[in-house]
Amino acid sequence: MKKKFVTILYLFLVTVNQLFANDFEWTPQIQKAYSEISSLKLEKGRDILKQYRGRSAFVPYLESFADMIEMGILENKDKYENFIEQQEKRIKTLEQLDENSPYRNFLIGEINLHTSFIKLKYGHEIKGANQVIKAYRILTKNALKFPAFLPQQKSLGILHIVIGSMPKKYQWITNILGIEGNVMQGIQELDNVVRNDKVFSIEAELFHYILSTYIVSNLGDKSKALISFVQKHPQNLAITFVGTSLLIKMGKSETALNFIKKRPISDEYLSVPFFDYFLGEIYLQKGKYVEASNAYQDFIKNHRGFNFLKEANYKLFLCNDLNNELKIETKYLYHVLKDGETIVEPDKVALKSAQQILKANASTSLIERELKKIQLATEGGYYQEALLFLDKMDELSIAKVKDKVEKIYREGRIFHLMGDTKKAMSRYQKVLAISIEQPTWYFAPRSCLYMGNILQLENDKKRAIYFYKKTLQYEDYEGSNGVEIKANAGLNELQ
């Protein structure tokens, strides 16, 4: 009986390996499936993969990739448990394959990264972090065994940047687990894949722009390169989607608006309600409040997920408020309280703002409205409009210290983004001097971060390190996680 069991087990393993006879061959059809999925033509990619199930190890990997994209954009909680179950099955399938191929553990590590992203996006932080650690260890071990294997540098590059810029409140975890990150190493790894890997170069370049925007803010202006990258791939909706988001973040909203208008539209592509959200953001920055309101309402109507709903409702309130409506529209604020969740930072900020306004039971002041208009115009890259709002404020009497500090900070941001770093530094220094007794306002820590950025680009290493460290001395202010990540990335590069 025992011999029979062993024989059956042996035959099963042999059969599995025969089924994957061409398991790690990146064939033209597998490449096409990857290209379709990467462009958000998920069903076309899946149809190709169905023909190769049991014949290619890339099938479970690419099915994971497609499911991650769909789960990430559409945020369907009903499919979450099934997604996790399928991911575990895919990993088990790959674990049966040849350990002497560098692709085996690379693909397993990638699927773990896909799973971690969805767990984090759906609010399961501890489970998501554990999956990141698992991916890191698998990929690091693979790199030691196969140091010349290029594709894994894409994944390791991402992990090295993220871990190397970890906020200080999480650094004890990485220290205990012996997980190390290095921002510059991660950037070099991604760039190496972009230059030298034919398969994953586009994906690596996209991640380079994502991470240089949200984490590594000291690489100079990447907007021209990003614009060129998006223009090279006009039929890739994923690149248009991510590129648009990043350009808005970079203060290039007018360019982002053009990409949204020219994006490919077809039933072949996954539906992306976030383009309505992006339109709302851009029109709000431009002061087109009716158009912005319509776009946010379209997003709320079409988005079946749970992230950014609080912020979209808060922005609807802002559209009404900034349009000088006499009546405060509290209905939007009550939607902020009850709709969506507080997983992402914008939703947390929206909830806090709505609670404060409802508690005060009063509309925002004229000064506060003008400051908000300056902020929004600056964030969109509409600097001349922001300067006009500033000129109007000079005619107003500003009584509150916080409003005075914010006005100076906004001036600093405009000068900084327009390239006048001398005037920007002057304003940032003034912010620090005036708000020294207000550590919970975000103006001071952000001013420190931006001074660190300026000084690093000017090769003034000593002073840049000083301001990055000073940034990390502040706690419990709005957006602290993002600011800490960038300050830590700067220190990681310089020390």
C-alpha positions in Angstrom: 0.0 0.0 0.0 2.8 2.4 0.9 4.7 1.6 -2.3 1.5 2.2 -4.3 1.0 5.6 -2.6 4.6 6.6 -3.4 4.2 5.5 -7.0 1.0 7.5 -7.4 2.6 10.6 -5.8 5.6 10.2 -8.1 3.4 9.9 -11.2 1.4 13.0 -10.1 4.6 15.1 -9.8 5.9 13.9 -13.1 2.5 14.7 -14.7 2.6 18.2 -13.2 6.0 18.8 -14.6 5.0 17.4 -18.0 2.0 19.7 -18.0 4.4 22.6 -17.5 6.8 21.3 -20.1 7.3 24.8 -21.4 6.6 26.2 -17.9 8.9 29.2 -17.9 9.0 30.1 -21.6 7.8 33.6 -22.3 6.0 32.8 -25.6 4.5 35.5 -27.9 1.0 34.5 -26.8 1.9 34.8 -23.1 3.5 38.1 -23.9 0.3 39.2 -25.6 -1.8 38.2 -22.6 0.5 40.2 -20.3 0.3 43.2 -22.7 -3.5 43.1 -22.8 -3.8 42.8 -19.0 -1.3 45.6 -18.5 -3.5 47.8 -20.8 -6.6 47.0 -18.7 -8.0 44.8 -21.4 -8.5 42.1 -18.7 -10.9 39.8 -20.4 -8.9 39.6 -23.6 -5.9 38.7 -21.6 -7.8 36.1 -19.6 -9.2 34.5 -22.7 -5.6 34.0 -24.0 -4.5 32.5 -20.6 -7.4 30.0 -20.7 -5.7 28.3 -23.7 -2.5 27.8 -21.8 -3.6 26.6 -18.4 -1.4 23.6 -17.4 1.0 24.5 -20.1 2.7 27.7 -18.7 3.8 28.7 -15.3 3.0 32.3 -16.3 -0.7 31.6 -16.3 -1.3 31.6 -12.5 1.0 34.6 -12.3 -0.8 36.6 -14.9 -4.2 35.5 -13.6 -3.1 36.9 -10.3 -2.0 40.1 -12.0 -5.4 40.5 -13.7 -7.4 39.8 -10.5 -5.2 42.3 -8.5 -5.9 45.1 -11.0 -9.6 44.4 -11.0 -9.8 44.1 -7.2 -7.7 47.2 -6.8 -9.7 49.5 -9.1 -13.2 48.2 -8.6 -12.9 47.4 -4.8 -15.4 44.6 -4.7 -15.6 43.2 -1.2 -17.8 40.3 -2.2 -14.9 38.9 -4.2 -12.2 39.4 -1.6 -12.3 36.0 0.1 -12.4 34.2 -3.2 -9.4 36.3 -4.4 -7.4 35.3 -1.4 -8.3 31.6 -1.9 -7.3 31.7 -5.5 -4.0 33.3 -4.7 -3.1 30.5 -2.3 -3.9 27.9 -5.0 -1.8 29.7 -7.5 1.2 29.7 -5.1 0.8 26.0 -4.4 0.7 25.3 -8.2 4.0 27.2 -8.7 5.6 25.5 -5.6 5.4 22.2 -7.5 7.7 23.4 -10.3 11.4 23.2 -10.8 13.4 25.0 -8.0 16.4 25.4 -10.3 14.5 28.0 -12.3 14.8 31.6 -11.1 11.3 32.2 -12.3 9.7 29.8 -9.8 10.3 31.9 -6.7 10.1 35.2 -8.6 6.6 34.4 -9.7 5.7 33.2 -6.2 7.1 36.5 -4.7 5.1 38.5 -7.3 1.8 36.8 -6.4 2.6 37.5 -2.7 3.1 41.2 -3.6 -0.3 41.2 -5.5 -2.0 39.7 -2.5 -0.3 42.2 -0.1 -1.5 45.1 -2.1 -5.1 44.0 -2.0 -5.0 43.2 1.7 -3.6 46.7 2.4 -6.1 48.4 0.1 -9.0 46.6 1.7 -7.9 47.7 5.2 -6.2 44.5 6.4 -2.9 46.2 7.4 -1.3 43.5 9.5 -2.2 40.7 7.1 -0.9 42.8 4.2 2.3 43.7 6.0 2.9 40.0 6.7 2.5 39.2 3.0 5.0 41.9 2.1 7.5 40.4 4.5 6.9 36.9 2.9 7.4 38.4 -0.6 10.6 40.2 0.5 12.1 37.0 2.0 11.3 34.9 -1.0 12.7 37.4 -3.5 15.8 38.1 -1.5 16.6 34.4 -1.2 16.0 34.1 -4.9 18.4 37.0 -5.6 21.1 35.3 -3.6 20.6 32.0 -5.5 20.3 33.7 -8.9 22.0 37.1 -8.7 22.1 37.7 -12.4 18.3 37.2 -12.8 17.1 40.6 -13.9 13.3 40.6 -13.6 13.4 40.2 -9.8 15.1 43.6 -9.5 11.7 45.2 -10.4 10.1 43.7 -7.3 13.1 44.1 -5.0 13.6 47.7 -6.2 10.0 48.5 -5.2 10.5 46.8 -1.8 13.8 48.4 -1.1 12.4 51.9 -1.7 9.3 51.3 0.3 11.1 49.7 3.3 13.9 52.3 3.1 11.4 55.1 3.5 9.3 53.5 6.2 7.8 56.0 8.8 9.6 55.8 12.1 6.6 54.3 14.0 6.9 51.2 11.8 10.7 50.9 11.7 11.0 48.8 14.8 9.1 46.0 12.9 11.6 46.0 10.1 14.5 46.1 12.5 13.2 43.1 14.5 12.5 41.1 11.4 15.9 41.9 9.8 14.3 43.5 6.7 16.4 46.1 5.1 15.6 48.8 2.6 17.8 51.2 0.6 16.2 53.9 -1.5 19.1 54.5 -3.9 19.6 50.8 -4.4 15.9 50.4 -5.2 16.0 53.2 -7.7 19.0 51.7 -9.4 17.3 48.3 -9.5 14.2 49.7 -11.2 16.3 51.7 -13.7 18.3 48.6 -14.5 15.1 46.7 -15.4 13.9 49.7 -17.4 17.1 49.8 -19.5 17.8 46.1 -19.9 14.7 43.9 -19.5 12.5 43.5 -22.6 9.5 42.1 -20.8 9.1 44.1 -17.6 10.7 47.4 -18.6 7.4 49.3 -19.1 6.0 48.1 -15.7 9.3 49.0 -14.0 9.3 52.5 -15.5 5.7 53.0 -14.4 6.6 52.0 -10.8 9.6 54.4 -11.0 7.3 57.3 -11.7 4.9 56.2 -8.9 7.6 55.9 -6.3 9.5 59.0 -7.3 6.2 61.0 -7.0 4.9 59.5 -3.7 8.2 58.6 -1.9 11.4 59.8 -3.5 10.8 63.5 -4.0 14.4 64.5 -4.6 15.0 63.3 -8.1 14.1 66.6 -9.8 11.2 67.2 -12.1 10.0 63.9 -13.6 6.9 65.4 -15.3 8.4 65.8 -18.8 9.6 62.2 -18.8 6.3 61.0 -17.5 4.4 62.9 -20.1 6.6 61.4 -22.8 6.0 58.0 -21.3 2.2 58.3 -21.4 2.3 59.7 -25.0 4.3 56.6 -26.1 1.5 54.3 -25.0 -1.8 56.0 -26.1 -3.8 52.7 -26.1 -2.6 51.6 -22.6 -5.4 52.7 -20.3 -3.4 51.7 -17.2 -0.6 54.0 -18.1 -3.1 56.8 -18.8 -4.8 56.1 -15.5 -1.7 56.1 -13.4 0.0 58.9 -15.4 -3.0 61.1 -15.0 -3.1 60.5 -11.2 0.7 61.3 -11.0 0.5 64.4 -13.1 -2.3 65.9 -10.9 0.0 65.1 -7.9 2.9 66.8 -9.7 0.9 70.0 -10.3 0.4 69.3 -14.1 -3.4 69.1 -14.0 -3.9 70.8 -17.4 -1.8 68.1 -19.1 -3.6 65.4 -17.1 -7.0 66.9 -18.3 -5.8 66.5 -21.9 -4.9 62.9 -21.3 -8.2 62.1 -19.8 -10.1 63.6 -22.8 -7.9 61.6 -25.2 -8.0 58.3 -23.2 -9.0 55.2 -25.1 -12.7 54.3 -24.6 -14.0 50.9 -25.5 -15.9 48.0 -23.9 -12.6 46.0 -24.1 -11.2 48.0 -21.3 -12.0 47.7 -17.6 -14.3 50.5 -16.5 -12.4 53.0 -14.3 -14.7 55.4 -12.4 -11.7 57.2 -11.0 -11.4 59.2 -14.2 -14.5 61.0 -13.0 -12.8 61.6 -9.7 -9.7 63.0 -11.5 -12.0 65.4 -13.5 -13.5 66.6 -10.3 -10.1 67.3 -8.8 -8.9 69.3 -11.9 -12.1 71.3 -12.3 -12.1 72.1 -8.6 -8.5 73.4 -8.9 -9.5 75.5 -11.9 -12.4 77.0 -9.9 -15.0 75.5 -12.2 -17.2 74.4 -9.4 -20.3 73.3 -11.4 -18.2 71.0 -13.6 -16.3 69.7 -10.6 -19.5 69.0 -8.7 -20.9 67.0 -11.7 -17.7 65.0 -12.0 -17.7 64.1 -8.3 -21.3 63.1 -8.4 -20.6 60.8 -11.4 -17.8 59.2 -9.4 -20.0 58.6 -6.4 -22.7 57.1 -8.6 -20.4 54.8 -10.6 -17.8 53.8 -8.0 -19.0 50.6 -6.2 -16.0 50.6 -3.9 -15.3 52.2 -0.5 -12.2 54.4 -0.8 -12.4 58.1 -1.7 -16.1 58.3 -1.1 -15.7 60.5 2.0 -13.3 62.8 0.2 -15.6 63.0 -2.9 -18.5 64.1 -0.7 -16.3 66.6 1.1 -15.2 68.0 -2.2 -18.9 68.4 -3.2 -19.3 70.5 -0.1 -16.2 72.5 -1.1 -17.6 73.1 -4.6 -20.7 74.6 -3.0 -18.8 76.5 -0.3 -16.2 78.0 -2.7 -18.9 79.0 -5.2 -20.0 81.6 -2.6 -23.3 79.8 -1.9 -24.9 81.5 1.1 -26.4 78.3 2.4 -24.0 75.7 3.8 -24.8 72.3 2.2 -24.5 70.1 5.3 -26.0 67.1 3.4 -22.6 66.4 1.8 -20.9 66.6 5.2 -23.4 64.0 6.6 -22.5 61.8 3.6 -18.9 62.1 4.6 -19.8 60.8 8.1 -21.7 57.7 6.9 -20.4 56.8 3.4 -17.2 54.9 2.6 -14.3 54.1 5.0 -11.2 55.6 6.4 -8.4 53.4 5.0 -6.7 56.0 2.8 -5.4 59.3 4.1 -7.7 61.6 2.0 -10.8 60.0 3.5 -9.4 60.4 7.0 -8.8 64.1 6.4 -12.2 64.5 4.9 -13.9 63.0 7.9 -12.0 65.1 10.3 -12.8 68.3 8.3 -16.5 67.4 8.1 -16.7 66.8 11.9 -15.0 70.1 12.6 -17.4 72.1 10.4 -20.5 70.4 11.7 -19.3 70.9 15.3 -18.8 74.6 14.6 -22.1 74.9 12.9 -20.9 77.7 10.7 -19.8 78.3 7.1 -16.1 78.9 6.4 -14.8 82.5 6.5 -13.9 84.6 3.5 -10.2 84.3 4.5 -10.5 80.5 4.7 -12.2 80.3 1.3 -9.5 82.4 -0.4 -6.7 80.3 1.2 -8.4 77.1 0.0 -8.6 78.6 -3.5 -4.9 79.4 -3.4 -4.1 75.8 -2.2 -6.2 74.2 -4.9 -4.8 76.4 -7.7 -1.3 75.8 -6.6 -1.7 72.0 -6.4 -3.0 72.0 -9.9 -0.1 74.0 -11.3 -2.3 77.1 -11.9 0.3 79.4 -10.3 -0.8 82.7 -11.9 -4.3 82.2 -10.7 -3.0 81.4 -7.2 -0.9 84.6 -7.3 -4.1 86.6 -8.1 -5.9 85.1 -5.1 -2.8 86.1 -3.0 -3.1 89.7 -4.3 -6.7 89.7 -3.2 -5.8 88.5 0.2 -3.4 91.4 0.7 -6.5 93.6 0.8 -8.0 91.6 3.6 -7.4 91.9 7.3 -6.1 88.5 8.6 -6.7 88.1 12.3 -6.0 84.4 13.0 -2.4 83.4 13.4 -3.1 80.1 11.7 -4.4 82.0 8.6 -1.3 84.2 8.6 1.0 81.2 8.7 -0.9 79.5 6.0 -0.7 82.5 3.7 3.1 82.6 4.1 3.3 78.8 3.5 1.2 79.1 0.4 3.5 81.8 -0.9 6.4 79.6 -0.3 4.9 76.7 -2.2 4.1 78.9 -5.2 7.6 80.3 -5.3 9.1 76.8 -4.9 7.1 75.3 -7.6 7.8 78.2 -10.0 11.5 77.7 -9.4 12.3 80.7 -7.2 13.9 78.6 -4.4 15.4 81.7 -2.7 12.0 83.2 -2.0 10.6 79.8 -1.1 13.3 79.2 1.5 12.6 82.6 3.0 8.9 81.9 3.3 9.5 78.4 4.7 11.9 79.8 7.4 9.3 82.4 8.3 6.6 79.6 8.7 8.9 77.8 11.2 9.5 81.0 13.2 5.9 82.0 13.5 4.4 78.5 14.1 7.0 77.3 16.6 4.3 76.8 19.3 1.9 75.0 17.0 3.5 71.6 16.3 0.2 70.1 15.1 -0.2 72.4 12.2 1.2 70.8 9.1 2.8 73.9 7.7 6.1 73.7 9.7 6.9 70.0 9.0 6.1 70.3 5.4 8.3 73.5 5.2 11.1 71.5 6.7 10.7 68.7 4.2 10.6 71.1 1.2 13.7 72.9 2.5 15.4 69.6 2.7 14.4 68.9 -0.9 15.8 72.2 -2.1 19.1 71.8 -0.2 19.6 68.3 -1.4 19.2 69.3 -5.0 21.7 72.1 -4.3 24.1 69.5 -2.9 24.0 71.1 0.5 24.0 67.7 2.2 24.6 68.8 5.8 21.7 71.3 5.9 19.4 68.9 3.9 20.0 66.2 6.6 19.3 68.8 9.3 15.9 69.7 7.8 14.9 66.1 7.1 15.6 65.2 10.7 13.7 68.3 11.9 10.7 67.2 9.8 10.6 63.9 11.7 10.5 65.8 15.1 6.9 66.8 14.4 4.0 64.4 15.2 0.2 64.1 15.0 -0.5 66.5 12.1 -2.5 66.1 8.9 -0.7 63.9 6.4 2.2 63.0 8.7 2.7 59.5 7.2 3.4 60.8 3.7 5.7 63.6 4.9 7.6 61.1 7.1 8.0 58.7 4.2 9.6 61.4 2.0 11.8 62.7 4.8 13.0 59.2 5.5 13.7 58.6 1.8 15.8 61.7 1.7 17.8 60.7 4.8 18.2 57.2 3.4 19.7 58.7 0.2 22.1 61.1 2.0 23.3 59.0 5.0 
